[in-house]
Amino acid sequence: MMTKTSTEIQNDIYQFIQTYATTDDQQLSESDFNRVALDLFDYQFKSNLPYKRYAQSQRKSPLIVNNWQSIPLMPIQGTSS
C-alpha cells in the first residue's frame, strides 16, 4: 500500500462527506468509509511516532488491520507528554 499525502487524505475525507451527506446507501458508504479510514490509519501510523508506538503495543499495523473497526483508538491520555 502506498501512503497517501495528508492533502490526498483530506480530499478523500471531504469527498466522502460530500458524497454520503445526502444518501442512504449504507453498504456503499461502509466500503468507502473503510477505505478512507484505513488510508488515514496508514498515514498516522507512518507519520505520528507516539501513535505508531501505541498501535504496535496493541499489535496493530497497516499490514494486518483490514477493517476500520480494528484500528486502535488512541486514548486522550496518550497524547500528553
Secondary structure, DSSP 8 states (H G I E B T S, - for coil): -----HHHHHHHHHHHHHHHTT---HHHHHHHHHHHHHHHHHHHHHH-HHHHHHHHHTT--TTT--SGGGS----GGGG--
